[in-house]
């Protein structure tokens, strides 16, 4: 028995070592592009096309970052993206939290069809909706406006968010609301004081998905926003590309800065992410 136990332990150790090496390899593969972009952003202007693998290049300088903030409208692009992403996040959370509650707690005509319709929309890429959305905004005179782009981003994010919230509400016992109603609370009061706090993980997922839908999107923004004063960060970074040359230093520096808010948001909300993704998918 002891020999079998030792053999089994040795096999498990070998398997764990193999898994660790695989994880390390995948981690390095993911980190390499980021490190490469960081290196490019620190290179002097005359060494941008260098093939050196050094993380900190020779003659490293912050000129690209200095130029980005002082000689380009980067801060304006950052403000536009922040404003649009915040509006989409707030709108998405407000609509998804209430619509998901309605789908979870009420029975009404067309409920199953509506849920299937929400699910079917996830089978198609958002760009397929670009033409009808563009025509709609054109008729409403919302092309080249904050409100127009916010409408498109919110409508793109809502189907997944509503489905996610509905699934999470299904895991919350209805008896908790009934107890609150017996104690004199209204349905809205029970929803606000009991259900929403318990649904915090799902609300975090909804907020994060809504934010990411608006923060790094390029294709839709390129069609709807034509005024340079309304450009978001993806559109702004595209300005560093030209037909004959590309300002790689500015491009790399801008790309790193754009990723900071998304990474910070992921780290800040990470403790809610796992429970939000798992519990929300238990019931449909």
C-alpha positions in Angstrom: 0.0 0.0 0.0 2.8 2.4 0.9 4.5 1.8 -2.4 1.3 2.4 -4.3 0.7 5.6 -2.3 4.2 6.9 -3.0 3.8 6.1 -6.8 0.5 8.0 -6.8 2.0 11.0 -5.0 5.0 11.1 -7.4 2.6 11.1 -10.3 0.6 13.9 -8.8 3.7 15.9 -8.2 4.9 15.4 -11.8 1.4 16.4 -13.1 1.5 19.5 -10.9 4.9 20.5 -12.1 3.8 20.1 -15.7 0.7 22.2 -15.0 2.9 24.9 -13.3 5.2 25.0 -16.3 2.3 25.3 -18.7 0.8 28.1 -16.6 4.1 29.9 -16.5 4.5 29.5 -20.3 1.0 30.9 -20.9 1.6 33.8 -18.5 4.8 34.7 -20.3 3.1 34.5 -23.7 0.4 36.9 -22.4 2.9 39.3 -20.8 5.3 39.5 -23.7 3.2 41.8 -25.9 2.6 44.1 -23.0 6.3 44.3 -22.1 7.1 44.8 -25.8 4.7 47.8 -26.0 6.2 49.2 -22.8 9.6 48.9 -24.3 8.5 50.7 -27.5 7.0 53.5 -25.5 10.3 54.2 -23.7 12.5 54.1 -26.8 14.1 57.3 -28.2 12.6 58.5 -31.5 15.6 57.2 -33.5 15.3 53.6 -32.1 11.6 52.9 -32.5 12.3 50.1 -35.1 15.0 48.4 -33.0 14.8 44.6 -32.7 16.4 44.6 -29.3 14.6 42.4 -26.7 15.6 44.6 -23.7 12.6 45.6 -21.6 14.2 48.9 -20.7 15.9 50.1 -24.0 19.1 52.0 -24.2 18.6 55.7 -23.8 15.1 55.1 -22.4 13.0 58.3 -22.3 9.5 59.4 -21.3 9.3 61.8 -24.3 6.4 59.8 -25.9 4.3 60.2 -22.7 5.3 63.9 -22.4 4.3 64.5 -26.0 1.1 62.6 -25.7 -0.2 64.8 -22.9 1.2 68.1 -24.0 1.0 68.1 -27.8 -2.0 65.9 -28.6 -5.7 66.1 -27.5 -5.2 62.9 -25.6 -6.8 64.3 -22.4 -9.9 65.3 -24.4 -10.2 61.8 -25.9 -9.8 60.4 -22.4 -12.6 62.6 -21.1 -14.9 61.7 -24.0 -14.3 57.9 -23.4 -14.8 58.3 -19.6 -18.0 60.2 -20.0 -19.5 57.8 -22.5 -18.3 54.7 -20.6 -19.7 56.1 -17.3 -23.1 56.9 -19.0 -23.3 53.4 -20.5 -22.4 51.8 -17.3 -24.9 53.7 -15.2 -27.7 53.2 -17.8 -26.8 49.5 -18.3 -26.9 48.7 -14.5 -30.1 50.7 -14.0 -32.0 49.0 -16.9 -30.6 45.5 -16.5 -31.2 45.4 -12.7 -34.9 46.3 -13.1 -35.6 44.3 -16.3 -33.8 41.2 -14.9 -36.0 41.5 -11.7 -39.1 41.7 -13.8 -38.2 38.6 -15.8 -37.3 36.7 -12.6 -40.3 37.6 -10.4 -43.2 38.3 -12.7 -45.1 36.1 -15.2 -46.4 38.0 -18.2 -47.4 37.3 -21.8 -44.3 36.9 -24.0 -41.9 36.4 -21.2 -40.3 33.2 -22.7 -40.2 34.7 -26.2 -38.5 37.9 -24.8 -35.9 35.8 -23.0 -35.2 33.7 -26.1 -35.0 36.9 -28.1 -32.4 38.3 -25.7 -30.4 35.1 -26.0 -30.6 35.0 -29.8 -29.1 38.5 -30.1 -25.9 37.2 -28.5 -25.5 34.9 -31.5 -24.7 37.8 -33.9 -21.8 40.3 -33.8 -22.8 43.8 -32.9 -21.5 45.1 -36.2 -24.5 43.4 -37.9 -26.7 46.0 -36.1 -24.6 48.9 -37.2 -26.5 49.7 -40.4 -30.1 49.7 -38.8 -28.7 51.6 -35.8 -27.1 54.1 -38.0 -30.3 54.7 -40.0 -32.2 55.1 -36.7 -29.8 57.6 -35.3 -29.7 59.5 -38.6 -33.5 59.9 -38.6 -33.4 61.0 -34.9 -30.5 63.5 -35.8 -28.3 61.8 -33.2 -25.3 61.1 -35.5 -22.1 62.7 -34.2 -23.4 63.1 -30.7 -22.7 61.6 -27.2 -26.3 60.5 -26.9 -26.3 58.6 -30.1 -23.2 56.5 -29.3 -24.5 55.9 -25.7 -27.7 54.5 -27.2 -25.9 52.0 -29.4 -23.5 50.9 -26.7 -26.2 50.5 -24.1 -28.4 48.5 -26.5 -25.5 46.3 -27.3 -24.6 45.5 -23.7 -28.2 45.1 -22.3 -29.2 41.6 -23.6 -26.3 39.9 -21.9 -26.7 42.0 -18.7 -30.5 41.4 -18.5 -29.9 37.7 -18.9 -27.2 37.7 -16.3 -29.3 39.7 -13.7 -32.3 37.5 -14.3 -30.3 34.3 -13.6 -28.8 35.8 -10.4 -32.2 37.0 -9.1 -33.5 33.4 -9.6 -30.9 32.3 -6.9 -32.3 34.7 -4.3 -35.2 33.2 -2.3 -38.4 35.0 -2.8 -39.2 34.3 0.8 -36.9 37.1 1.8 -39.0 39.6 -0.1 -42.2 38.1 1.4 -40.8 38.6 4.9 -40.1 42.3 4.1 -43.6 42.7 2.7 -45.1 41.3 5.8 -43.0 43.8 7.9 -44.7 46.6 5.9 -42.2 47.2 3.2 -43.4 47.9 -0.4 -42.2 45.8 -3.3 -39.8 48.6 -4.4 -38.5 48.9 -0.8 -37.9 45.1 -0.6 -36.2 45.2 -4.0 -34.0 48.2 -3.0 -33.1 47.1 0.5 -32.9 43.3 0.2 -32.6 42.1 -3.4 -30.1 44.7 -4.7 -27.6 44.3 -1.9 -27.7 40.5 -2.3 -27.3 40.8 -6.1 -24.1 42.9 -5.7 -21.9 40.4 -7.6 -24.2 40.3 -10.6 -24.4 44.1 -10.5 -20.6 44.2 -10.7 -20.5 41.9 -13.7 -23.2 44.1 -15.4 -21.2 47.3 -14.6 -17.9 45.8 -15.8 -19.4 44.4 -19.1 -21.2 47.7 -19.8 -18.0 49.6 -19.2 -15.8 47.4 -21.4 -18.5 47.6 -24.2 -18.0 51.4 -24.4 -14.4 51.9 -23.3 -12.4 50.1 -26.1 -14.9 50.0 -29.0 -13.7 51.4 -32.3 -15.9 50.3 -35.3 -19.2 51.8 -34.1 -17.5 55.0 -32.8 -15.8 55.5 -36.2 -19.1 55.5 -38.0 -21.1 57.6 -35.5 -18.6 60.2 -34.3 -17.1 62.4 -37.0 -16.3 65.5 -35.1 -12.7 65.3 -33.8 -13.7 67.0 -30.5 -16.0 64.0 -29.8 -13.4 61.4 -30.5 -13.0 58.6 -28.0 -9.6 57.0 -27.1 -9.7 54.2 -29.8 -10.5 56.9 -32.5 -7.8 59.2 -31.1 -5.1 56.5 -31.1 -6.0 55.7 -34.7 -4.9 59.3 -35.6 -1.3 58.3 -34.9 -1.5 56.0 -37.9 -0.8 57.4 -41.4 -0.5 55.9 -44.9 3.2 56.3 -45.0 4.3 56.1 -41.3 3.0 55.4 -37.8 4.0 57.2 -34.6 4.8 54.0 -32.7 6.1 55.8 -29.6 2.8 57.7 -29.1 0.8 54.7 -30.1 2.5 52.5 -27.5 2.3 55.1 -24.7 -1.4 55.8 -25.4 -2.2 52.1 -25.5 -0.7 51.5 -22.1 -2.5 54.4 -20.6 -5.8 53.3 -22.1 -5.4 49.9 -20.5 -4.9 51.2 -17.0 -8.5 52.1 -16.1 -9.8 48.7 -17.3 -7.1 46.8 -15.4 -7.7 48.9 -12.3 -11.4 48.2 -12.5 -10.9 44.5 -12.9 -8.6 44.4 -9.8 -10.9 46.5 -7.7 -13.9 44.4 -8.6 -12.2 41.0 -8.7 -13.6 39.7 -5.4 -17.1 39.9 -6.8 -16.4 38.5 -10.2 -16.2 34.8 -9.5 -19.5 34.6 -7.5 -21.2 36.9 -10.0 -20.3 34.7 -13.0 -21.1 31.4 -11.4 -24.2 32.0 -9.3 -25.8 34.0 -12.1 -25.6 31.0 -14.4 -27.2 28.4 -12.2 -30.8 29.1 -13.2 -32.1 30.3 -16.5 
